[in-house]
Amino acid sequence: MLPLAKIRSLVARHAELEEMLCLPEIIGNPARYARLRKEHAELGPIVEAFRRYEEIERRIAEDKAALEDPELCDLAKEELGELEVQKAALEREIKVLLLPPDPNDAKNTIVEIRSGAGGEEAALFAADLLRMYTRYAERKGWEVEILSTSEAHIGGFKEVIALFRGERVYSRLRFEAGVHRVQRVPVTESQGRIHTSTATVAVLPEADEIDVKIDEKDLEISIAAAGGPGGQGVNTTNSAVQILHKPTGIIVKCQDERSQIRNKAKALKILRARLLEREREAAHAAEAAERRAMVGTGERAEKIRTYNFPQNRVTDHRIGLTLYKLDQVIDGDLDELLDALRAHHIASLLEKQAREEHTIEARGG
């Protein structure tokens, strides 16, 4: 059942906003006008879906009345079946629209990729994952900025941190957090044996200064010469910046830029994201425990997804989805996977909401 009283109050609010947005005193106040227009736009999909729902309800009532007419009975029965299917689909659509939005969904996103079990092959896989997300970002029209890298000796990354900017980035990439496992024959394998390696992915919404206040006295900032794989210098200036956040013990190092100022700015961006995630985890202890269990230690047995190159197969273990198009997925064709994960997430939220409503009804609320 739909919460009709709540929906009708939202429809009324939408109509009220339409009138307010035409008032001269609102139009003349840019900040208030923008806020009210945003609220009006957010309510639009709910109002439109509910209007379609009311129209289907009206047609169902007409067809039920037509069942009494022998000449219209068969036609009414046939149409009733179709309308009931449409009504059920609309009910689900409206329930999804009524779910409280995650405030992080519209944020830009920091993705941290680290090589796990598997040595050099794991570092190469970490680079493959970065390329996969970068190609996906290109398809979406997002911007990607590399914030920090730690390269491995034969190529690839021990760690790479990137910022993704674009429309609803976090809402798409949030499901990538966890251990990713690859099965393939490494380029260094002379006998053609398949090896298994892992990389871990953390997905953090970007934090603004207003989201996380950092006191300068809580920071210990050190400057050093930047270094690359094999001890080679990235540049000859003392530009690498390491920041220790003393209250939490979080350490962030950035060395990719030649400028201390740019490296410090990038390090602070990563630090804010990690602190925001820490606050979020503290506020949602159960969710935090689930996330830590998911990311784990990077061991082969802990995985959310497997990329099997010999079989051209990718399997997401959380939802039991297997696709035989790994070549396309690793090239950034992620929508089918991410759409399925989002649908599963929404189904879980709806199930939780239904349980809560049932509990309230059982208590007589």
C-alpha positions as CSV (number, residue, x, y, z in Angstrom):
1,M,0.0,0.0,0.0
2,L,1.1,3.5,-0.7
3,P,1.3,6.2,2.0
4,L,-1.4,8.2,0.3
5,A,-1.6,11.0,2.9
6,K,2.1,11.6,2.7
7,I,2.0,11.6,-1.2
8,R,-0.9,14.0,-1.3
9,S,0.9,16.4,1.0
10,L,3.9,16.3,-1.3
11,V,1.6,17.0,-4.3
12,A,0.1,20.0,-2.4
13,R,3.6,21.3,-1.6
14,H,4.5,21.0,-5.3
15,A,1.5,23.1,-6.3
16,E,2.3,25.6,-3.6
17,L,5.9,25.9,-4.9
18,E,4.7,26.5,-8.4
19,E,2.7,29.5,-7.2
20,M,5.5,30.8,-5.0
21,L,8.0,30.6,-7.9
22,C,5.9,33.1,-9.8
23,L,5.9,35.7,-7.0
24,P,8.0,38.9,-7.6
25,E,9.4,38.8,-4.1
26,I,10.7,35.2,-4.7
27,I,12.0,35.9,-8.2
28,G,13.8,39.0,-6.8
29,N,15.6,36.9,-4.2
30,P,18.1,34.6,-6.1
31,A,19.1,32.5,-3.2
32,R,15.6,31.7,-2.1
33,Y,14.4,31.2,-5.7
34,A,17.1,28.7,-6.3
35,R,16.3,26.8,-3.1
36,L,12.6,26.6,-3.9
37,R,13.2,25.7,-7.5
38,K,15.4,22.8,-6.4
39,E,12.7,21.6,-4.0
40,H,10.1,21.9,-6.8
41,A,12.3,19.9,-9.2
42,E,12.9,17.2,-6.7
43,L,9.2,16.7,-6.1
44,G,8.3,16.7,-9.8
45,P,9.0,13.0,-10.5
46,I,6.8,11.9,-7.5
47,V,3.9,14.2,-8.6
48,E,4.1,13.0,-12.2
49,A,4.2,9.3,-11.1
50,F,1.3,9.8,-8.8
51,R,-0.8,11.4,-11.5
52,R,-0.2,8.4,-13.7
53,Y,-1.2,6.2,-10.7
54,E,-4.4,8.1,-10.1
55,E,-5.3,7.8,-13.8
56,I,-4.8,4.0,-13.8
57,E,-6.9,3.8,-10.6
58,R,-9.7,5.7,-12.4
59,R,-9.5,3.3,-15.4
60,I,-9.5,0.3,-13.1
61,A,-12.7,1.5,-11.4
62,E,-14.3,2.0,-14.8
63,D,-13.4,-1.5,-16.0
64,K,-14.7,-3.0,-12.7
65,A,-18.0,-1.3,-13.3
66,A,-18.0,-2.5,-16.9
67,L,-17.8,-6.1,-15.7
68,E,-21.6,-5.9,-15.1
69,D,-22.2,-5.3,-18.8
70,P,-22.2,-8.6,-20.8
71,E,-21.1,-6.8,-23.9
72,L,-18.1,-5.2,-22.3
73,C,-17.2,-7.9,-19.7
74,D,-14.5,-9.7,-21.7
75,L,-12.8,-6.5,-22.9
76,A,-12.9,-5.1,-19.3
77,K,-11.3,-8.3,-17.9
78,E,-8.5,-8.2,-20.4
79,E,-7.7,-4.5,-19.8
80,L,-8.0,-5.0,-16.0
81,G,-5.1,-7.5,-16.1
82,E,-2.9,-5.1,-17.9
83,L,-3.9,-2.1,-15.7
84,E,-3.1,-4.1,-12.5
85,V,0.4,-4.9,-13.8
86,Q,0.9,-1.2,-14.6
87,K,-0.5,-0.2,-11.1
88,A,1.9,-2.6,-9.3
89,A,4.9,-1.2,-11.3
90,L,3.9,2.4,-10.5
91,E,3.5,1.6,-6.8
92,R,7.1,0.3,-6.7
93,E,8.3,3.3,-8.7
94,I,6.6,5.7,-6.3
95,K,8.0,3.9,-3.2
96,V,11.5,4.2,-4.7
97,L,10.9,7.9,-5.3
98,L,9.8,8.3,-1.7
99,L,13.0,6.7,-0.3
100,P,15.1,9.4,1.5
101,P,18.0,10.3,-0.8
102,D,21.6,9.6,0.3
103,P,23.1,13.1,0.8
104,N,26.3,11.8,-0.6
105,D,24.9,10.6,-3.9
106,A,25.4,13.9,-5.7
107,K,29.0,14.4,-4.4
108,N,32.2,14.0,-6.3
109,T,34.0,10.9,-5.3
110,I,37.5,9.8,-4.2
111,V,38.4,6.3,-5.3
112,E,41.4,4.6,-3.6
113,I,42.8,1.5,-5.3
114,R,45.5,-0.6,-3.6
115,S,47.2,-3.8,-4.7
116,G,46.4,-6.8,-2.5
117,A,47.5,-10.4,-2.6
118,G,49.5,-11.4,-5.7
119,G,52.6,-9.2,-5.7
120,E,53.5,-7.6,-9.0
121,E,50.4,-9.0,-10.8
122,A,48.2,-7.3,-8.1
123,A,49.9,-4.0,-8.9
124,L,49.2,-4.4,-12.6
125,F,45.6,-5.3,-11.8
126,A,45.2,-2.1,-9.7
127,A,46.3,-0.2,-12.8
128,D,43.7,-2.1,-14.8
129,L,41.0,-1.1,-12.4
130,L,42.0,2.5,-12.5
131,R,41.8,2.4,-16.3
132,M,38.4,0.7,-16.1
133,Y,37.0,3.4,-13.9
134,T,38.7,6.1,-16.0
135,R,37.1,4.7,-19.2
136,Y,33.7,4.5,-17.5
137,A,34.1,8.2,-16.5
138,E,34.8,9.1,-20.1
139,R,31.6,7.4,-21.1
140,K,29.7,9.4,-18.5
141,G,31.4,12.7,-19.2
142,W,33.0,12.9,-15.8
143,E,36.4,14.4,-15.0
144,V,39.2,12.4,-13.4
145,E,42.1,13.9,-11.4
146,I,44.9,11.7,-10.0
147,L,45.5,12.8,-6.5
148,S,48.3,10.4,-5.4
149,T,50.2,7.4,-6.8
150,S,52.7,4.9,-5.5
151,E,54.0,3.0,-8.5
152,A,55.3,-0.6,-8.4
153,H,58.6,-1.7,-9.9
154,I,57.4,-3.4,-13.0
155,G,54.5,-1.0,-13.6
156,G,51.1,-0.8,-12.1
157,F,50.3,0.7,-8.7
158,K,50.8,-0.2,-5.1
159,E,48.3,2.5,-4.5
160,V,46.5,5.1,-6.6
161,I,44.0,7.7,-5.5
162,A,41.8,9.5,-7.9
163,L,39.0,12.1,-7.7
164,F,36.0,11.7,-10.0
165,R,33.9,14.8,-10.7
166,G,30.5,14.7,-12.4
167,E,26.8,14.2,-12.1
168,R,25.8,11.8,-9.3
169,V,29.3,10.1,-9.3
170,Y,29.0,8.6,-5.8
171,S,25.6,7.1,-6.5
172,R,27.2,5.1,-9.3
173,L,30.6,4.2,-7.9
174,R,29.6,3.5,-4.3
175,F,29.0,-0.2,-5.0
176,E,32.6,-0.7,-6.1
177,A,34.0,-0.7,-2.6
178,G,35.6,-4.0,-1.7
179,V,38.0,-6.7,-2.8
180,H,38.3,-7.3,-6.5
181,R,39.8,-10.6,-7.6
182,V,41.5,-11.3,-11.0
183,Q,42.3,-14.7,-12.5
184,R,44.6,-14.7,-15.5
185,V,48.0,-15.7,-16.8
186,P,50.5,-13.0,-15.8
187,V,52.9,-11.6,-18.4
188,T,55.7,-12.8,-16.2
189,E,54.4,-16.4,-16.2
190,S,56.5,-18.6,-18.5
191,Q,54.4,-21.8,-18.2
192,G,51.0,-20.4,-18.9
193,R,49.6,-21.0,-15.4
194,I,46.6,-19.0,-14.2
195,H,47.3,-16.8,-11.1
196,T,44.8,-15.2,-8.7
197,S,45.5,-11.7,-7.4
198,T,43.5,-9.0,-5.7
199,A,43.1,-5.3,-5.3
200,T,41.0,-3.4,-2.8
201,V,38.8,-0.4,-3.7
202,A,37.6,2.2,-1.3
203,V,35.0,4.8,-2.5
204,L,34.7,8.0,-0.4
205,P,32.4,11.0,-1.1
206,E,34.5,14.2,-1.4
207,A,34.2,16.3,1.7
208,D,33.9,20.1,1.5
209,E,35.4,22.3,4.1
210,I,32.0,22.9,5.6
211,D,31.5,19.1,5.9
212,V,34.8,18.6,7.8
213,K,36.5,21.3,9.9
214,I,40.2,20.6,10.3
215,D,42.2,22.5,13.0
216,E,45.7,23.4,11.8
217,K,47.1,22.5,15.3
218,D,45.9,19.0,14.8
219,L,48.1,18.6,11.7
220,E,51.7,17.6,11.5
221,I,53.0,18.5,8.0
222,S,56.4,17.3,6.7
223,I,58.1,18.1,3.4
224,A,60.5,15.8,1.6
225,A,62.0,15.0,-1.8
226,A,59.5,13.1,-3.9
227,G,60.5,9.5,-4.8
228,G,59.5,7.0,-7.4
229,P,59.8,3.3,-7.9
230,G,63.4,1.9,-7.6
231,G,64.4,5.0,-5.6
232,Q,64.3,7.3,-8.6
233,G,63.2,10.8,-7.9
234,V,60.1,12.1,-9.4
235,N,61.6,15.5,-9.4
236,T,64.5,17.3,-7.8
237,T,62.6,19.6,-5.5
238,N,61.4,19.0,-1.9
239,S,57.8,18.9,-3.0
240,A,56.4,15.7,-1.4
241,V,53.9,16.5,1.4
242,Q,52.9,14.2,4.2
243,I,50.2,15.2,6.6
244,L,49.5,13.4,9.9
245,H,46.2,14.1,11.5
246,K,47.2,13.7,15.1
247,P,43.7,13.1,16.7
248,T,43.0,10.1,14.4
249,G,46.5,9.0,13.3
250,I,45.5,9.2,9.6
251,I,48.5,9.8,7.4
252,V,48.2,11.1,3.8
253,K,51.1,11.6,1.4
254,C,51.1,13.3,-2.0
255,Q,54.1,13.8,-4.3
256,D,52.8,13.8,-7.8
257,E,52.9,17.6,-8.3
258,R,56.1,19.7,-8.4
259,S,54.5,22.2,-6.2
260,Q,54.3,21.8,-2.4
261,I,51.1,23.9,-2.4
262,R,49.3,21.6,-4.9
263,N,50.5,18.5,-3.1
264,K,49.3,19.9,0.2
265,A,45.9,20.8,-1.3
266,K,45.5,17.3,-2.7
267,A,46.6,15.7,0.6
268,L,44.0,17.8,2.5
269,K,41.3,16.8,0.0
270,I,42.1,13.1,0.7
271,L,42.3,13.7,4.4
272,R,38.9,15.4,4.5
273,A,37.3,12.5,2.6
274,R,38.7,10.0,5.0
275,L,37.6,12.0,8.1
276,L,34.1,12.4,6.6
277,E,34.0,8.6,6.1
278,R,35.2,8.1,9.6
279,E,32.4,10.3,11.0
280,R,29.8,8.5,8.8
281,E,31.0,5.2,10.0
282,A,30.8,6.3,13.6
283,A,27.2,7.4,13.1
284,H,26.3,4.2,11.3
285,A,28.2,1.5,13.3
286,A,26.4,-1.4,11.8
287,E,27.0,-0.2,8.2
288,A,30.6,0.5,9.1
289,A,31.2,-3.0,10.3
290,E,29.6,-4.4,7.1
291,R,31.9,-2.1,5.0
292,R,35.0,-3.2,6.9
293,A,34.0,-6.8,6.5
294,M,33.5,-6.3,2.8
295,V,36.9,-4.6,2.2
296,G,38.7,-7.0,4.5
297,T,42.4,-7.4,4.2
298,G,42.7,-8.0,0.5
299,E,43.1,-11.8,0.8
300,R,41.9,-13.9,-2.2
301,A,39.0,-15.4,-0.3
302,E,37.5,-12.0,0.4
303,K,36.0,-10.7,-2.8
304,I,33.0,-8.8,-4.1
305,R,33.8,-9.5,-7.8
306,T,35.9,-11.9,-9.9
307,Y,37.4,-11.0,-13.2
308,N,38.3,-14.3,-15.0
309,F,40.2,-13.5,-18.2
310,P,40.5,-17.0,-19.7
311,Q,36.7,-17.3,-19.7
312,N,36.0,-13.7,-20.5
313,R,33.8,-13.8,-17.4
314,V,33.0,-11.3,-14.6
315,T,31.0,-12.3,-11.6
316,D,29.7,-10.1,-8.9
317,H,29.3,-12.3,-5.8
318,R,27.0,-10.0,-3.9
319,I,24.1,-10.4,-6.3
320,G,25.2,-13.6,-8.1
321,L,25.4,-11.9,-11.5
322,T,27.8,-13.3,-14.1
323,L,28.5,-11.7,-17.4
324,Y,30.6,-13.2,-20.3
325,K,31.9,-9.9,-21.5
326,L,34.9,-9.1,-19.4
327,D,36.7,-7.5,-22.3
328,Q,33.9,-4.9,-22.4
329,V,33.7,-4.4,-18.7
330,I,37.4,-3.9,-18.2
331,D,37.2,-1.3,-21.0
332,G,34.7,0.7,-18.9
333,D,31.3,-0.8,-19.9
334,L,30.1,-0.9,-16.2
335,D,26.4,0.1,-16.5
336,E,24.9,-3.4,-16.6
337,L,26.8,-4.3,-13.4
338,L,26.1,-1.0,-11.6
339,D,22.5,-0.9,-12.6
340,A,22.0,-4.4,-11.2
341,L,23.8,-3.5,-7.9
342,R,21.7,-0.3,-7.6
343,A,18.5,-2.3,-8.2
344,H,19.5,-4.8,-5.5
345,H,20.3,-1.9,-3.1
346,I,16.9,-0.3,-3.7
347,A,15.1,-3.6,-3.2
348,S,16.9,-4.0,0.1
349,L,15.8,-0.5,1.2
350,L,12.2,-1.2,0.2
351,E,12.3,-4.5,2.1
352,K,13.7,-2.7,5.2
353,Q,11.0,0.0,4.9
354,A,8.2,-2.6,4.6
355,R,9.5,-4.3,7.8
356,E,9.5,-1.1,9.7
357,E,6.0,-0.2,8.5
358,H,4.8,-3.7,9.5
359,T,6.4,-3.3,12.9
360,I,4.6,0.1,13.4
361,E,1.3,-1.4,12.3
362,A,1.8,-4.4,14.7
363,R,2.3,-2.0,17.6
364,G,-0.9,-0.2,16.7
365,G,1.0,2.9,15.5
